[in-house]
């Protein structure tokens, strides 16, 4: 069995997007998400979690205890029903699930599904397996500078026309031969930004990790996933995306009494904003008006600002220090 997580962490990661759409907004024609007040780009926490789930699914084969609960094109009630069968021997009737049955199913799901242990889940649908508050919380990532959303016209060299009363391939081929060549082409659109460097923030609660069974091994897998999440998520719409830096602040405590020190490590020895606002800084290089590459920025680490009772980890190099 994996060792329970014993320390609080905060983490910060930098990723960029070149000539792509880092996170389309379905309410705006899939245009890149932006803050309309200052035109800085946004990437939702849900989009980042999806990439983590995808990586874990690839890296661990979607096999328990690292299976994925929120899968693409699936019914979560199927897994909830399976949890009741395994934990309680049967699937109770809807709205008649007892508290011990809910607890048994919830614990089974935590043990066997990585994303339930990590992010939590609402599982009160179907046969009802309750709710889980996950130890891993993410913010919306935000670009360091304003971005320029672009709506680009493209030519689609073929059409996908639904022709009334023509269903066979021969009928459709005959219809195609009757059409002017220009009618068999159409226009399309692509939304992208030339470049954006984004900063994401995350939090790890040792106390909530104890409730879901989230372990040090699980946290190492999370950081591995964030570091490599875009390496296995390539598409023309995303352009070139890459995670550039990942830092974590590990709380270890200062007290000479081991019991008190362990309690400090779980509660934390400094506010989260110390990592985000004081230790790591990212600045646009002098003379750069419109950043177009990662080298246009400088990342600085101020080790003098690292609080007592904490350690700064540079990941994935320091994965061995996770506990």
C-alpha positions as CSV (number, residue, x, y, z in Angstrom):
1,X,0.0,0.0,0.0
2,X,1.3,3.5,-0.8
3,X,2.5,5.8,1.9
4,X,-0.1,8.5,2.9
5,X,0.8,12.0,1.9
6,X,2.4,13.8,4.9
7,X,3.1,17.3,3.6
8,X,1.2,20.3,2.3
9,X,2.3,21.6,-1.1
10,X,1.6,24.5,-3.4
11,X,2.8,24.3,-7.0
12,X,3.2,26.7,-9.9
13,X,3.7,25.8,-13.6
14,X,4.4,27.7,-16.7
15,X,3.2,26.6,-20.1
16,X,3.0,28.3,-23.5
17,X,1.1,28.1,-26.7
18,X,2.4,29.1,-30.1
19,X,0.0,29.5,-33.1
20,X,-2.8,27.6,-31.5
21,X,-5.9,27.7,-29.3
22,X,-4.9,26.8,-25.7
23,X,-8.6,26.6,-24.5
24,X,-11.5,27.4,-26.7
25,X,-14.7,29.0,-25.2
26,X,-17.8,27.3,-26.6
27,X,-19.9,30.3,-25.8
28,X,-17.7,32.5,-28.1
29,X,-17.5,30.3,-31.2
30,X,-14.5,28.4,-29.6
31,X,-12.4,31.5,-29.6
32,X,-9.5,31.4,-27.1
33,X,-10.6,32.3,-23.6
34,X,-9.7,35.8,-22.5
35,X,-10.3,38.2,-19.6
36,X,-12.2,41.0,-21.5
37,X,-11.0,43.6,-19.1
38,X,-7.3,43.3,-19.7
39,X,-7.2,40.8,-22.7
40,X,-5.0,38.3,-20.8
41,X,-5.6,34.7,-21.9
42,X,-7.3,32.1,-19.7
43,X,-7.1,28.3,-19.5
44,X,-9.7,26.6,-17.3
45,X,-8.9,24.3,-14.4
46,X,-11.1,21.7,-16.1
47,X,-9.0,21.8,-19.3
48,X,-5.8,21.1,-17.2
49,X,-7.5,18.3,-15.3
50,X,-8.5,16.7,-18.6
51,X,-4.9,16.6,-19.8
52,X,-3.8,15.1,-16.4
53,X,-6.5,12.4,-16.7
54,X,-5.5,11.7,-20.3
55,X,-1.8,11.3,-19.3
56,X,-2.6,9.0,-16.4
57,X,-4.9,6.9,-18.7
58,X,-2.0,6.5,-21.2
59,X,0.8,6.0,-18.6
60,X,-1.1,3.6,-16.3
61,X,-3.3,1.9,-18.9
62,X,-6.6,2.9,-17.3
63,X,-6.2,0.0,-14.9
64,X,-7.3,0.1,-11.2
65,X,-6.1,1.5,-8.8
66,X,-5.2,4.2,-11.4
67,X,-8.3,4.0,-13.6
68,X,-10.0,7.2,-14.6
69,X,-13.6,7.9,-13.4
70,X,-14.4,10.9,-15.7
71,X,-13.7,9.3,-19.0
72,X,-14.4,10.7,-22.4
73,X,-17.9,9.6,-23.7
74,X,-18.8,7.5,-20.8
75,X,-21.6,7.2,-18.2
76,X,-20.3,7.7,-14.7
77,X,-23.3,5.9,-13.2
78,X,-21.9,2.7,-14.6
79,X,-18.8,3.0,-12.4
80,X,-21.0,4.0,-9.4
81,X,-23.1,0.9,-9.9
82,X,-19.9,-1.2,-10.1
83,X,-18.7,0.3,-6.8
84,X,-21.9,-0.7,-5.0
85,X,-21.6,-4.2,-6.5
86,X,-18.1,-4.6,-5.2
87,X,-18.5,-2.8,-1.9
88,X,-22.1,-3.8,-0.9
89,X,-22.9,-6.8,-3.0
90,X,-25.7,-5.2,-4.9
91,X,-26.9,-1.9,-6.4
92,X,-29.4,-0.2,-4.1
93,X,-32.5,1.4,-5.4
94,X,-32.2,5.1,-6.3
95,X,-32.8,7.4,-3.3
96,X,-32.8,4.4,-0.9
97,X,-29.1,4.1,-0.4
98,X,-28.1,3.9,3.3
99,X,-25.2,5.8,4.8
100,X,-23.0,2.7,5.2
101,X,-23.7,1.8,1.5
102,X,-22.7,5.3,0.3
103,X,-19.5,5.2,2.4
104,X,-18.6,1.7,1.1
105,X,-19.1,2.7,-2.5
106,X,-17.3,6.0,-2.1
107,X,-14.2,4.4,-0.5
108,X,-14.1,1.7,-3.2
109,X,-14.1,4.5,-5.9
110,X,-11.3,6.4,-4.1
111,X,-9.2,3.3,-3.9
112,X,-9.6,2.4,-7.6
113,X,-9.9,5.7,-9.5
114,X,-7.0,8.1,-9.6
115,X,-9.0,11.2,-10.5
116,X,-11.5,10.6,-7.6
117,X,-8.6,10.4,-5.1
118,X,-6.9,13.5,-6.6
119,X,-9.7,15.9,-7.7
120,X,-12.7,14.6,-5.9
121,X,-16.0,13.9,-7.6
122,X,-19.8,14.3,-7.3
123,X,-21.0,10.7,-7.3
124,X,-24.5,11.3,-5.8
125,X,-26.2,10.4,-9.2
126,X,-27.6,7.0,-10.0
127,X,-27.2,4.6,-7.0
128,X,-25.5,7.4,-5.0
129,X,-21.9,7.1,-3.8
130,X,-21.8,10.5,-2.2
131,X,-19.3,13.3,-2.8
132,X,-15.5,13.5,-2.5
133,X,-13.6,16.7,-2.0
134,X,-10.2,16.1,-3.6
135,X,-6.8,17.2,-2.1
136,X,-5.7,18.7,-5.5
137,X,-7.2,22.1,-6.4
138,X,-6.2,24.1,-9.5
139,X,-6.9,27.7,-10.5
140,X,-7.6,29.0,-14.0
141,X,-4.2,29.5,-15.6
142,X,-3.6,33.1,-16.9
143,X,-1.3,34.5,-19.5
144,X,1.5,36.8,-18.3
145,X,0.7,39.4,-21.0
146,X,-2.3,40.2,-23.2
147,X,-2.9,37.8,-26.0
148,X,-4.2,38.5,-29.5
149,X,-7.1,36.1,-30.5
150,X,-7.2,35.7,-34.2
151,X,-10.0,34.3,-36.4
152,X,-8.5,33.0,-39.6
153,X,-10.3,31.9,-42.7
154,X,-9.3,28.6,-44.3
155,X,-10.4,26.9,-47.5
156,X,-11.9,23.4,-47.1
157,X,-11.2,21.6,-50.4
158,X,-14.3,19.3,-50.1
159,X,-17.8,19.4,-48.8
160,X,-19.9,17.1,-46.7
161,X,-23.3,17.7,-48.2
162,X,-26.5,15.8,-47.2
163,X,-28.2,15.4,-50.6
164,X,-32.0,14.6,-50.4
165,X,-33.1,11.3,-51.9
166,X,-29.5,10.3,-52.7
167,X,-28.1,7.7,-50.3
168,X,-26.0,5.3,-52.3
169,X,-22.4,6.0,-53.3
170,X,-23.4,5.9,-57.0
171,X,-26.1,8.4,-56.6
172,X,-23.8,10.7,-54.6
173,X,-21.1,10.3,-57.2
174,X,-23.5,11.3,-59.9
175,X,-24.6,14.4,-57.9
176,X,-21.0,15.3,-57.4
177,X,-20.3,15.2,-61.1
178,X,-23.2,17.6,-61.8
179,X,-21.8,20.3,-59.5
180,X,-19.6,23.3,-60.5
181,X,-16.1,22.8,-59.0
182,X,-16.4,25.9,-56.8
183,X,-19.5,24.4,-55.2
184,X,-17.5,21.4,-54.0
185,X,-15.3,23.7,-51.9
186,X,-16.2,25.7,-48.8
187,X,-14.7,28.0,-46.3
188,X,-13.8,27.3,-42.7
189,X,-12.3,29.1,-39.7
190,X,-9.6,28.5,-37.2
191,X,-9.1,30.4,-33.9
192,X,-5.7,30.9,-32.5
193,X,-3.2,33.1,-30.7
194,X,0.3,33.9,-32.1
195,X,1.8,33.3,-28.6
196,X,1.0,33.2,-25.0
197,X,2.9,32.2,-21.8
198,X,0.5,31.0,-19.1
199,X,1.0,30.6,-15.4
200,X,-1.1,28.0,-13.5
201,X,-1.4,27.5,-9.7
202,X,-2.3,24.5,-7.6
203,X,-2.7,23.4,-4.0
204,X,-2.3,20.0,-2.2
205,X,-4.0,19.4,1.1
206,X,-2.4,16.6,3.2
207,X,-5.5,16.4,5.4
208,X,-7.9,15.9,2.4
209,X,-5.3,13.4,1.0
210,X,-5.7,11.3,4.1
211,X,-9.5,11.2,3.5
212,X,-9.3,10.0,-0.1
213,X,-6.1,7.9,0.2
214,X,-4.1,10.2,-2.1
215,X,-0.4,9.2,-1.6
216,X,3.1,10.3,-2.3
217,X,3.1,8.0,-5.3
218,X,-0.1,9.7,-6.5
219,X,1.4,13.1,-6.2
220,X,4.5,12.1,-8.1
221,X,2.2,10.9,-10.8
222,X,0.4,14.2,-10.8
223,X,3.6,16.2,-11.2
224,X,4.8,13.8,-13.9
225,X,1.4,14.3,-15.7
226,X,1.5,18.1,-15.5
227,X,5.1,18.1,-16.8
228,X,4.2,15.9,-19.8
229,X,0.5,16.6,-20.3
230,X,0.9,18.3,-23.7
231,X,3.4,15.8,-25.1
232,X,0.5,13.4,-25.7
233,X,-2.2,15.9,-26.6
234,X,-1.0,17.1,-30.0
235,X,-3.5,18.5,-32.5
236,X,-3.6,21.1,-35.2
237,X,-5.9,23.3,-33.2
238,X,-3.5,23.4,-30.2
239,X,-0.5,24.5,-32.2
240,X,2.7,24.0,-30.3
241,X,2.1,23.8,-26.5
242,X,4.6,22.8,-23.9
243,X,5.1,22.9,-20.1
244,X,8.2,24.9,-19.5
245,X,8.6,25.0,-15.7
246,X,7.0,23.3,-12.7
247,X,7.9,24.3,-9.1
248,X,6.4,23.1,-5.8
249,X,6.8,24.4,-2.3
250,X,6.9,21.5,0.2
251,X,6.1,22.2,3.8
252,X,8.3,20.2,6.2
253,X,8.0,22.1,9.6
254,X,10.5,23.6,12.0
255,X,9.7,22.2,15.4
256,X,12.3,20.0,17.2
257,X,9.5,17.8,18.5
258,X,8.8,15.3,15.7
259,X,5.1,15.1,16.4
260,X,4.7,18.8,16.3
261,X,6.9,19.0,13.2
262,X,4.7,16.5,11.4
263,X,1.6,18.5,12.3
264,X,3.3,21.7,10.9
265,X,4.2,19.8,7.7
266,X,0.5,19.1,7.2
267,X,-0.8,22.5,8.1
268,X,1.9,24.5,6.4
269,X,4.6,27.0,7.5
270,X,3.8,29.9,5.1
271,X,1.0,31.3,3.0
272,X,0.5,30.0,-0.5
273,X,1.1,33.4,-2.1
274,X,4.7,33.3,-0.9
275,X,5.5,30.9,-3.7
276,X,3.3,32.6,-6.3
277,X,4.3,36.2,-5.6
278,X,7.8,36.2,-3.9
279,X,9.9,33.2,-4.7
280,X,9.2,32.7,-8.4
281,X,9.0,35.7,-10.7
282,X,8.6,35.8,-14.5
283,X,9.4,39.0,-16.4
284,X,9.3,40.0,-20.1
285,X,12.8,40.8,-21.3
286,X,13.7,44.4,-22.0
287,X,12.9,45.6,-25.5
288,X,10.3,42.9,-26.2
289,X,6.9,44.5,-27.1
290,X,5.1,41.4,-28.5
291,X,6.4,38.2,-27.0
292,X,6.6,35.3,-29.5
293,X,8.7,32.7,-27.7
294,X,9.6,31.4,-24.3
295,X,13.1,33.0,-24.6
296,X,11.4,36.4,-24.5
297,X,10.9,35.9,-20.8
298,X,13.3,35.4,-17.8
299,X,12.3,33.2,-14.9
300,X,14.0,34.1,-11.6
301,X,14.1,32.2,-8.3
302,X,14.8,34.2,-5.1
303,X,16.0,31.6,-2.7
304,X,16.3,34.2,0.1
305,X,12.5,34.3,0.1
306,X,12.0,30.6,0.7
307,X,10.3,30.5,4.2
308,X,11.7,28.4,7.1
309,X,10.1,25.0,7.3
310,X,9.7,24.8,3.5
311,X,11.6,23.4,0.6
312,X,11.4,24.5,-3.1
313,X,11.3,21.6,-5.5
314,X,12.0,21.9,-9.2
315,X,10.1,19.2,-11.0
316,X,10.3,16.6,-12.4
317,X,14.0,16.6,-11.3
318,X,13.0,16.5,-7.6
319,X,10.3,13.9,-7.8
320,X,12.3,11.7,-5.4
321,X,11.7,14.3,-2.6
322,X,7.9,14.0,-2.7
323,X,6.4,12.4,0.5
